[in-house]
Amino acid sequence: MSVRNKGRCLAAPYAIYSTAMTSKRPIRSIFYTALLCVLGLGVLWAGVAAHAQDGATPTPDPDAIVARAREIDLSAYPVVPQPTARTYEIFQQGQALGRAPNVLSKVGDCNSVAWIFLYPFGEDQYDLGDYAELQETVDFFRNSFTQRSHAANNGLNVYAVLDPLWADAAACESGETPLACEYRLRNPSVAVIMFGTNDMLVLTPPQFDAGLRRVVEETAQAGVIPVLSTFPRNLSYPERSVLFNQIVVRVALDEDVPLINLWLALEPLPAHGVDEDGFHLNGPLTRAGDFASADNLRTGHPLRNLVTLQTLDVLRREVLQAPARP
């Protein structure tokens, strides 16, 4: 039986930012109408513009951004990455700041929220099957897997995670963004970052490019290794899915950070590992942490868990627990 969160991904942040980004989308909710009246549509748009253009002088040419992204062949990049040169630099910076090597943060939208993503490995609800070599990595990060992330939520996109409006007031400091709050409270060395599912519906490609770069830069500046991930295709908008995934790859290359090519791993699966709603990951058939079942690994959530653990395993062995580089 497939586990679904249909409709949950498109929650409040999605609605607000979709209104700010696409004037053709009507405001149907009285709540959102009142909120926008209080905040002011101009304030929301100004925040987006500030994020998108901060540090960019001159303003990048939107056509050039799209053209550079379209040069990317998504099938040319491995599913599981190797550490980049910048990976080691960021880790050393994080160590100087006191980052915990064995702490992981999840950053993203609905596909990174549910108990399905990595959670089973913190609850001993898993079977590594033929991938027993991952046990040491499971043990290394175990205490991170079940932690609720303040930077992963239903409806988040790259701008919402950078906006204090969407921070948890009960846990975050005044004026603190969800991303900064998560890194302060968890003190991670690594962040697995996957956006695109919501972004492709409400942002232009240049807006997504600028916002994702901002997320990566703020993560790196905090001494946290950003591990970007391509995202599952939207079955209703396959061409746009490809373009936004090309942007993810382009950002990873330009920023010299590791990239999990989840898109490539999912493409051969039935329905590309996507649920009946057309955009959420599907599965599991048994458990999200069950790698012993070949059929289970042909569904979206279990396969994402596998390739993420494989990536974390590489980082643990070659960076986090490796001898210091001269």
C-alpha positions in Angstrom: 0.0 0.0 0.0 1.4 3.4 -1.0 1.8 6.0 1.7 0.6 9.4 0.5 0.5 12.9 1.7 -1.6 14.3 -1.1 -2.3 17.9 -0.7 -0.1 18.4 2.3 2.9 19.7 0.3 0.9 22.7 -0.9 0.4 24.3 2.4 0.5 27.9 3.7 4.0 29.0 2.4 3.1 27.7 -1.0 -0.1 29.6 -1.1 1.4 32.9 0.0 4.4 32.7 -2.3 2.4 31.5 -5.2 0.2 34.6 -4.8 3.3 36.8 -4.6 4.9 35.1 -7.6 2.0 34.6 -10.0 -0.6 37.3 -10.3 -2.8 35.0 -12.3 -3.4 32.8 -9.3 -6.5 34.1 -7.4 -6.6 34.5 -3.6 -9.4 32.2 -2.6 -9.0 32.0 1.1 -10.2 34.8 3.4 -7.4 33.9 5.8 -4.8 34.5 3.1 -6.5 37.6 1.9 -6.4 39.1 5.4 -2.8 38.0 5.9 -1.7 39.6 2.7 -3.6 42.8 3.6 -1.6 42.9 6.8 1.7 42.1 5.4 1.2 43.8 2.1 1.8 42.1 -1.2 4.6 44.6 -1.9 6.4 43.5 1.2 6.4 39.9 0.1 7.6 40.7 -3.3 10.3 43.0 -2.0 11.5 40.1 0.2 11.7 37.8 -2.7 13.5 40.3 -4.9 16.0 41.1 -2.1 16.8 37.4 -1.7 17.0 36.8 -5.4 19.3 39.8 -6.1 21.4 40.0 -2.9 25.1 39.9 -3.8 24.3 39.7 -7.5 25.9 42.7 -9.3 25.0 43.2 -12.1 21.7 41.4 -12.1 22.0 38.1 -13.9 20.4 37.9 -17.3 17.3 35.6 -16.9 17.7 34.2 -20.4 21.4 33.4 -19.8 20.4 31.6 -16.5 17.9 29.4 -18.4 20.4 28.8 -21.3 23.1 27.7 -18.9 20.8 25.3 -17.1 19.6 23.8 -20.4 23.2 22.8 -21.2 23.0 20.3 -18.3 22.5 16.6 -19.3 20.8 15.2 -16.2 21.9 11.6 -17.1 25.5 12.6 -17.0 25.8 13.1 -13.2 26.1 10.1 -10.8 23.4 9.3 -8.3 25.9 9.2 -5.4 28.5 12.0 -5.5 32.0 12.3 -4.4 33.2 15.1 -2.1 34.2 18.3 -3.9 37.1 20.5 -3.0 34.8 23.0 -1.4 33.3 20.2 0.7 36.5 19.8 2.7 36.9 23.6 3.1 33.3 24.0 4.5 33.9 21.1 6.9 37.0 22.6 8.3 35.3 26.0 8.6 32.4 24.2 10.5 34.9 22.5 12.8 36.3 25.8 13.7 32.8 26.9 14.6 32.2 23.9 16.7 29.9 22.0 14.3 29.1 18.4 15.3 30.5 16.0 12.7 27.8 13.4 13.3 24.8 15.7 13.1 22.6 16.0 10.0 19.9 18.5 9.0 17.1 18.0 6.5 16.1 21.0 4.5 13.2 21.0 2.1 9.5 20.5 1.5 6.9 17.8 2.1 9.2 15.0 0.6 11.6 15.7 3.5 9.2 16.1 6.3 7.4 12.8 6.8 8.5 10.0 9.1 9.5 8.2 5.9 12.6 10.2 5.1 15.5 8.7 7.1 13.4 8.4 10.2 13.3 4.6 10.3 17.0 4.4 10.8 16.8 6.2 14.1 14.0 3.9 15.3 15.6 0.6 14.3 12.8 0.1 11.8 15.1 -1.0 8.9 16.7 -3.9 7.1 19.8 -3.0 5.1 19.8 -6.2 3.2 22.7 -6.3 0.7 23.8 -2.9 2.0 25.1 -3.9 5.4 28.2 -1.7 4.8 25.9 1.3 5.6 25.5 0.2 9.2 28.4 2.3 10.4 26.9 5.4 8.8 23.5 4.6 10.3 25.1 4.4 13.7 27.1 7.6 13.1 24.1 9.7 12.3 21.5 7.8 14.3 20.5 10.6 16.6 19.8 13.0 13.7 17.3 10.8 11.8 14.3 11.3 14.1 14.9 14.9 14.9 12.2 17.3 13.6 13.8 19.8 11.2 12.9 23.5 11.5 13.9 23.9 7.8 11.7 21.2 6.3 8.0 21.7 6.1 4.9 21.2 4.0 4.7 23.9 1.4 8.2 25.3 1.8 10.1 26.6 -1.2 13.6 28.3 -1.4 12.2 31.7 -0.4 10.0 30.5 2.5 13.0 28.8 4.2 14.8 32.1 4.1 11.9 34.1 5.5 11.4 34.6 9.3 7.7 34.6 8.6 7.8 30.8 8.4 10.0 30.2 11.4 8.7 28.3 14.4 8.0 31.1 16.9 8.2 28.5 19.8 11.7 27.5 18.9 13.3 30.2 16.8 14.6 33.6 17.8 12.9 36.8 16.7 13.8 37.6 13.1 15.5 34.2 12.6 14.8 32.3 9.4 13.8 28.6 9.4 17.2 27.8 7.9 19.3 29.7 10.4 17.1 28.4 13.2 17.7 24.8 12.2 21.4 25.3 12.0 21.6 27.0 15.4 19.5 24.4 17.2 20.9 21.3 15.6 24.5 22.4 15.0 25.0 20.1 12.0 28.0 19.5 9.8 25.8 18.3 6.8 22.5 19.4 5.4 20.6 17.4 2.8 18.7 20.0 0.7 16.0 19.2 -1.7 13.7 21.9 -3.2 11.9 22.1 -6.5 8.6 20.3 -6.0 6.8 23.4 -5.0 9.2 25.9 -6.5 8.5 24.8 -10.1 4.8 25.6 -9.7 5.2 29.2 -8.3 8.7 30.5 -9.3 10.3 31.4 -12.5 13.5 29.5 -13.4 15.7 32.6 -12.6 13.9 33.1 -9.2 14.5 29.5 -8.3 18.1 29.7 -9.4 18.7 32.8 -7.2 16.9 31.4 -4.2 18.6 28.0 -4.3 22.0 29.7 -4.5 21.1 31.8 -1.5 20.2 28.6 0.5 23.5 27.0 -0.5 25.6 30.1 0.3 24.0 30.6 3.7 24.5 26.9 4.5 28.2 27.0 3.5 28.8 30.3 5.4 27.4 28.6 8.5 30.0 25.9 8.2 27.5 23.3 7.1 28.2 21.1 4.0 25.2 21.6 1.6 24.3 18.4 -0.2 21.9 19.3 -2.9 19.5 16.8 -4.4 17.6 16.8 -7.7 13.9 16.1 -7.1 11.2 13.8 -8.5 9.6 14.8 -11.7 6.1 16.2 -11.7 4.1 13.9 -14.0 1.9 16.8 -15.1 4.8 19.0 -16.0 7.7 16.8 -17.2 9.5 19.4 -19.2 9.4 22.0 -16.5 10.6 19.3 -14.0 13.6 18.7 -16.2 14.5 22.4 -16.4 14.2 23.0 -12.6 16.4 19.9 -12.0 18.9 21.2 -14.5 19.0 24.4 -12.4 19.7 22.3 -9.3 22.6 20.6 -11.0 23.9 23.9 -12.4 23.9 25.5 -8.9 25.7 22.5 -7.4 28.4 22.7 -10.1 28.8 26.5 -9.7 28.9 26.3 -6.0 31.1 23.2 -6.0 29.0 21.2 -3.5 27.9 17.5 -3.6 24.8 16.6 -5.6 22.6 13.6 -5.1 21.1 12.9 -8.5 17.8 11.5 -7.2 16.1 12.3 -10.5 18.4 9.8 -12.3 17.8 7.1 -9.7 14.0 7.5 -10.0 13.7 7.7 -13.7 13.8 3.9 -14.4 11.2 3.1 -11.7 7.5 2.5 -12.4 5.9 6.0 -12.6 9.4 7.4 -12.0 8.9 6.7 -8.3 6.1 9.2 -8.1 2.7 8.7 -6.4 -0.7 8.9 -8.0 -1.0 12.6 -7.2 1.8 13.2 -9.7 4.5 14.9 -7.5 5.0 13.1 -4.1 7.4 10.2 -3.9 5.6 6.9 -3.7 6.1 3.8 -1.5 7.0 2.1 0.6 5.5 -1.3 -0.1 6.9 -2.7 3.1 8.9 -0.2 5.2 10.8 2.9 4.1 13.9 1.5 5.6 13.6 -2.0 4.0 16.4 -2.5 1.5 16.1 -6.2 1.6 13.0 -6.2 -0.7 13.9 -5.5 -4.4 10.3 -4.5 -5.1 10.3 -2.0 -2.2 13.4 -0.4 -3.6 11.6 0.2 -6.8 9.5 2.8 -5.1 10.4 6.4 -4.4 10.8 6.8 -0.6 12.9 3.7 0.0 15.2 4.4 -2.9 15.7 8.0 -1.8 16.6 6.7 1.7 19.2 4.3 0.1 20.9 6.9 -2.1 21.0 9.4 0.7 22.6 7.0 3.1 25.1 6.0 0.4 26.0 9.7 0.0 26.3 10.2 3.8 28.5 7.1 3.9 30.9 8.6 1.4 31.0 11.9 3.3 31.5 10.1 6.6 34.4 8.0 5.3 36.1 10.6 3.2 35.4 13.9 5.1 33.7 13.7 8.5 35.8 10.9 9.9 38.8 11.1 7.6 42.3 12.2 8.7 42.7 16.0 8.4 43.9 17.0 5.0 47.3 18.9 5.0 
